[in-house]
């Protein structure tokens, strides 16, 4: 009986096709082609996995460059005010101009704000010194404009100082800063060359 001549086309990833006759060697030919196709598929899967790893590494490096996180994952900052503020407006931010510590680069001395580089629990503290007798001053810590802590001090003499320390959960990208509460109190913040009126914080634990 004459061999039935059929052409079987197998598409490989290299877009190559092969034709063969279903003769006495057809079974072996099929097995060889299947084995080769499995090898090609395995090779492609390995390449895909390597590409995925490269993409993940690129994303991690990009995020690291954006947040400027230290290699050890430490985020800590401390800054102080070195010049008096004499006409303090309502909700005016305090720009703590002298940076003492800024591990991770998340504190911006141009605007006096801290931007959380990662999700996590942070410890934050701030203090204010007022230098006018019979007057009080109030400042507050805000997260993206929402109050999360306050300090009120003074009204009984010169050089009154108030401090507050809190822990707060921040998401990556949240901005935190210190601002004046209102215009009904003392409009002067005293620096005394620094280290009295200050703003500090550090990451306790990331999510």
N, C-alpha and C positions, 0 to 999 in steps of 0.2 A: 504494500500500500504506500502510495507516494506520501512523503511527509507533507503535512499541512504547513504551508508557508504563511506565517503571520509576523508582523513587525510590532514588537512591544517597545514603547518609548518610555524610558525612565528619565525624569528630569532631576538632575543634580543641582546643588546650589551654584555651581559654576555654569549653569544653563547649558550643560552638555547633554546630549541624548545618544542613546545607543540602540541599535536594532539587531535582532538575532532571530534565528530560525528555531522553531520548536522541534528540533531533531533529537537524537539520542543524548546530546550534551546539553539539552535545554535546561534541565533541572540544575545542573552544576552552574550553568551560566546565570540562572536566576539567583542561586545562593550566593554566587560571587558578587552580583550586583547589589543584593540586599546587604551583604557584609560591607561593601564599599559605601553604600548609602548610610549605614549606621555609623561608620567611621567619620564620614563627612558631617553627619548630624552632631555627633559627639564633639567634633572639633569646633563647629559653629557655636554650640552651647557653651563650650569653654571660653570662646572669644566674647560671647555675650556677657558671661559672668565677670570676665576681666573688665569689660567696658563699664558694667554696673559699678564695680568697685572703684574704677577711675572717676566716675561721675560722683559717687558718694564722697570720695576724697576731695574732689574739686569743690563740692558744696561745703564740706567742713572747713576747707581752707578759706573759702570766700566768707563764710560766717565769722571765722576767726579774725580775718582782716577787717571786717566791718566793726566788730565789737572791741577789737584790740585787747582781747583777753590774754592774760599772761599764760605761759605754758603750764603753770601749776594750777590754773583755774582760780587764782586769787584775785578778788576785787575789793579794793579798799581805798578810801580817799579821806583827806582832811584838808580844810582850807580855812583861812581866817581873813577878817576885814582889817585893813591897815590904814584906812582913811575914814574920817567921820562922815556920816550922812546927815546933812543939816535940815533939809526940807523934805522929809519923808512923806511921800504921797500914799494914799490908800491903795493897798494891794501892790505896792511897788516892791519888786524883788530886791533882796540884798545880794549884791555881787561880791562874794568873798574872793578878793583879788589875789591873795597870796596862797599859793598851793604848797602844802606841807608834804602831803602824800597823795599819789594818784596812780596806784598799781592797777593796771587794766585800762587806764586812760578814759574812764567813764565820766569824770567830772570836767565840766566846761567852765573855765575861769572867765570866759568872755561874757557869759550870761548868768553865772552863779548857779547852774543847775547840774544835777546828777542824772544821767540816763542809764537805767539798768541794762547791762549787756546780756543778761540771761534771766530766765524765770527762777525765782527762788525767794528765800526768806532773808531779809536784810535787817541789820541793826543800824538805826539812824539817830543822830543826836545833833542838837543845835543849841546855841546860847546867845544871849544878847546882853550888852552892858549899856545902861542908861546913866547919864551924868548930869541930870537936872533935878534939883530938889522939888518936892511937892508935886511931882508929875510921875506918871507911870507910862510904860511903853508895852505894846503887845505885838508879837510876831507869831506867825503860824507856818507850819510845814505843810506843803500841799503836794499832792500827787496828781499830775495832769490837771491842776486847778482845783481839785477837791481837797478840803482840809482834812489832815490826818493827825495833827498835833498842834498844841499852842503853848506859848510862854507869855506870861504877864508879870512884870516886875516893876518896882519903884514905889513912888508916892510917900516915901518916908526919909528921904535924904539923898545925898550924892552916891554915885558908884554902886548902884544896885544892879545885881546880875541874876538872870534867870536861865535855867537849863532844863531841857526835856530830852528823854531818851526813850525811843520806842522800837519795836520790831514790826515789820510790815512785809506782806507778800507783794512783790513787784513782778510784773511781766516784762520780758525783754522789750525795750523801747519806751517803757514808762519814764516820764520825767518827774523829778522831785526837786523842789527848791523852797527857800525860806522867803516870806514876804511880810510886809507890814499889815496889821489887822485893820486899822481904821485911821481916820484923821482926827479923832477926838482925844488922842493922847499926845504924848511928847513926840514931836516930829524929828527928833535927833537921835541917831545911833552913834555911840561912842566907840571908837576903835582903840584909842590909847596905844597906837603903833602896832597893834595886832595881838593875837592869842587870847583875847577876851571874847569878842563876838566871833563865833566860829560855827562851822558846819562840817560834820564828819559822818562816815558810814562805812559798812563793810558787808560783804556777802557771808551769811552764816552757812547756808546750805542751798545748793541749786536743786531744782526739780528733776 
